[in-house]
Structure formats: structure tokens, C-alpha cells
Amino acid sequence: MNPKARILVVDDAADNRLLLKMLLEDDYDVVEADSGESCLTQVNQEIPDLILLDITMPGMSGYEVCVQLRTQKETEHLPIIFVSALVGAEQRLEGFEAGADDYLTKPVDAEGLFSKISACLTRQQSLITAQSDASEAMRIAMEAMTTSSELGQIVQFVKNVQTITTPQEVGEAIQTIAKEFCLSTSVMVTSGAPHFVGCTADSIEAKVLQQVSNSSERMVSIGIRTIIRNEHVTLLIKNMPLDDENRCGRLKDHLAVLMDIANGHLITLEAQESATKQRKHFLGKVIRIAEEQTKKTSSKLHGHHHTTQSIIEGMVSSLENMLFGLGLDDDQEKKLMLLANHTSLQLQEASRATEDLDKELGVVVESLYTFMQQED
């Protein structure tokens, strides 16, 4: 059931106040004032929904009361109806200039009284509703702008996180965006060894973060502190705005999304590190195999070189001994020895080529070592 509208009747004549009260009290909550000064005092204590105001009174006139009420922000739109025995057009005009909403002449017609009161209260309610709607629209618009800005920060975080290469940098990026939300935070990243941002490893915050990181709860709130955890990252917010329920809930949602993104990137970094280790391990095995095979090949090449040298030297010595028994003239001997020496030189050149091949195999192994160092 809606409460009755409160109407303040202001008139220095008690009989006039009594008449209006008798007409209105079944439908409205009626209070009285016997002067302009008394009217202002009551309005300062509690603002009524409408005032029925006499014009001619001792002290402050109704006009003066109306003008003063219109200069105060709290009562600038308060419905005021003049009720007066002054019936001239000049008095009505002066009443409207003072700021009245309507004008009734004495003796009061009951039907006209109720009609004008109803019209004024309806207009007032429409004004209140319009102001409320405007305020709500402004609030929604401001909230939408704020939300858009916050989402923009998260989108930027998604872009920036792709360039992050260490767990420490992930924690720093989370704290940076939390500062944009006007939040004081500490972060623990547990990808490998724990990394702390916004606190030291021996601080109370670090102990709280380590304790909660083993919990199964996704989000824990203790007063103005809220902890959001994920597999690899735990966030402690020290100053959640509990006085703003909408903003508090919105920030929790945003930060939960932020933590999921950070956790996903940490998993990616772990996978990349694991792949790098596997690649280095495989490359190390390849290098060891290459070294072993190079040593074996080098040993065979050296053996082949010495064997070739021995064969060449034996061949030349045997050829020299044979020349004396062949009965060749000097010219024939020289030609045959030149051929033998030329062949010996060619064989020596081929033997030296095997030495170059040995060096090239060493270069291959060195290149593999250089490549592995670049992986670090």
C-alpha cells in the first residue's frame, strides 16, 4: 500500500486550516503551519509533497515564502498552490511570478481543490521519475564506459603477453594492469621456482600466497582482500572496493579472465622450454655420434695415408732397382723415372686430400656445437 502524500497547509486563520484539513485528511496526510516563518521551519525539518499557501499573512507573505523556497535546491521543484481571497488577475500573475504551480481562490471549491492537487502531484511524480531515469541512464553510461575501458586493458594484456618470455615478466604484467584498475596487489608465479612480484619471498603476503596456492578454491575473499588462484599463478588483491558492489563483481570477473590468460601463457612457456630441452638433448646425442664417427673416419683416413705413403715409397725403390737390369739407355731411364715420380706425386696429392677431408669433418662437429650454443 502506497503511503499518503504529505500536504502542508499554511494559513494564519485557524478556521481556514481546519476547513482544508477536513476536506483532505481522508486522502492525504495533512500538517499545518500558521505563518510563513513556521512554514519554512517545518520544510527545513521535513519536506512535504505539496504546500497549500495563503498569500496575506502577518510577517512573511505567501509570495516571500514561495520565492525563498524556489531559491533552495531541495525545494526548487516542490509543488506550491496559492490559496487566497485575492481574486484579481494581478494577484494571480504575481503568484505565478513568485514561482507557484497553481492558484485557488477562497472560498475553496472541493472539486477544484482535489483536481489541482492531483495534477500537481502527478507532474511532480513525473519529474521525479524523469530525474531518476536520467540519473540511472547516466550511471549506466558511465558504467559502460568504465567497463569498456577495463576490457580494453585486458585486450591490451592479451596482445602484450605474447611477447613475454619469462614467468617473472608475466607476474609484472598482471600487477601493471591491476594498477590500472587502482588495485594494490602481490603476485606469485609458480612456473618452475616461485617468482614473487609486489612482495618479497619472506613477507607475510608471500606466505599467504603459498598457502592459498595449494587450495582447491578458485577465489577466496577475506574482508577487502581477495585471492584468485590458477595452476601456475596466484593473485592477492589487498583493496577490493567492497563499497561498490557492481565494480567489485566486475573486477573479480575481469581479473579471473586475466588469470586464465596468464596461466595459459605460462603453460605455453613451459611447453616451449620443454621442447627446447628435448631439442638440445637430441642435438647433444647427434653431436656425440658425429664425434665418434669422425674419430673413426679420421683414424681410417690416417691409416690410409700412411699405407699409401709406404706403397709409393716401396714402388719407387723397386722401380729404381729394376731399371739397372732392363738394359735401358739413359734417355729411356729418365723418361721412366719421370713417369714414376709423376705418379708418386699424384698419389701424394690424393693422400693430402684425405687430410683435408679430415679437417672438414672437424668443421662439421664444430658447427653442431655452435648451433647447440645458439639454442641457449
KAQUI-V875837 format. One line per field, one symbol per residue. phi: phi as a letter, one per 20 degrees, with the letter a starting at -180 (. if undefined). A space follows every 10 residues. Layout:
phi: ???
This chain:
phi: .ffffedded afefffffff fffdffdced ccbdafffgf fffffbffea cecfeebfmf ffgfffffff eegfcfdffc dfcbefdfff ffffffffof ebbcdeffeg ffffffffff ffffffffff ffffffffff ffffffffff fffffffgff ffeeccggff ffffffffff emdeccccdd enffcdcnae fdefgfffff fffefeffbc dcmeecddcb gdbcdddebf fffcgfffff fffffffgff ffffffffff ffffffffff ffffffffff ffffffffff ffffffffff ffffffffff ffffeemeff fffgffffff ffffffffff ffffffffff ffffffffff ffffff
